[in-house]
């Protein structure tokens, strides 16, 4: 596998999604928690951006803000030029067809009372795509694409292993042919050999489908392998951002250096 | 479809399905889908007592339904030739009461009354609880405040007293009993539904559903409700014997259905007056009453174990 997509348009491309100085403050009994502070980040069409940082650095919150799953406390998020905060609920749901998300915990994010194939069909059904038969065919094809034998489609999420569950979740996220795929630590709940498979799958799909991708991980090796550009987050802020190669070869910020120094080199 | 087309020939990286529940291709035929309901049923089946009780309940329901056909007499028919006849008397298997009415027939009809009231009341309670509890849990706001305020009022009111008031207002009919018992019970269940919904709302699949573009009502009804129903079934299956007991209790107090329609409570109450001269009048309804309570309670036990999240680890 190559480290990154060579013919990617890079950061110069038209941004598909862009966060402009967004902040998110959670109120809690212990006082305010500034999960994300003044972060600006954009993802170009066809570009893969990695976000790294230790746990609690605000990566997941940033992903949810970019997906419009949570409102920003300040700043704005634009998807294809539209400010997500101003899009009315119904249109936002339509817009969601174009941005899908893969969550950290695959078992938790699949509907437990739906079979694997029903889980993959569900986004198609929600957006009224095709007929029941055509949805079923698409779902079978998607499952096959992510490496799940369609013969297992009738089984329920709890009957699959963690890696298989994450494949099903990926198939579901791809069902609507989104422009943007947000992966929030998609491999951190999986063991190492399965991680490699899922990453290979994501890398390949991204290339074949021309997806724009936001890839969140605390694992630097994962990000180095998939991302065109990397943003390093610490305590709710982006401390450094740059093309993957440059950032890994010549990190500027002391925190980035610290992060890089703390990780054993991983070869795939 | 573009995604599929683009992904043609994408099986290059040797992505074999993981080993695990589902492995190689030939096991496809053997792998059996086990959803949450299937699992609960499998667990229920393992409980012998619950299974027997379920059959027993089924028999009781059938008998109650078929009472007009299988009862040897009408419940109000009087036989003045045989007042207070003992068990085994001519034409009266379990004897007669002080008016010469057939005890067996009255017990069977009493079963009918008890089950109609119990199931009716629980259905009413469950429906109200699901609608209000779901709204309160998912939307919060007014529905939640209203429910909480109403619950506090209901808690402050002894439920028997409430039922007595309802029967006094609505009259002594099966409908009045259903409403009285149902309304006395639904608030507790609604709070349970609300608690369930609040906890399920935190689950990741609800957020995933929002990210897929599902609307609020879809999430509440299609994703949250089915996962809240298991625990609700547990409370409902315990509430049914409680409702049977409540119906008998009101009958005992003289607040049951209008005589001569038989209710077990009324029969037991009459039976106590002839306890020494005709003990069979008390025994027949009391025994069937106890049997019905036990059967429904044991089914409830089985249902509870079946939906216990720790159940599969044994």
Interface residues (C-beta under 8 A of the other chain):
Chain A: X67 X69 X89 X90 X93 X94 X95 X96 X97 X99 X100 X101 X103 X104 X105 X108 X109 X110 X111 X112 X113 X115 X122 X123 X126 X127 X138 X141 X142 X145 X146 X147 X148 X149 X151 X152 X154 X155 X156 X158 X159 X160 X161 X163 X164 X169 X172 X174 X175 X176 X177 X194 X197 X200 X201 X204 X205 X208 X209 X210
Chain B: X1 X2 X3 X4 X6 X7 X10 X11 X12 X13 X15 X16 X17 X18 X19 X20 X21 X22 X25 X28 X29 X31 X33 X34 X35 X36 X37 X203 X204 X205 X207 X208 X209 X210 X211 X212 X213 X214 X215 X218 X223 X226 X227
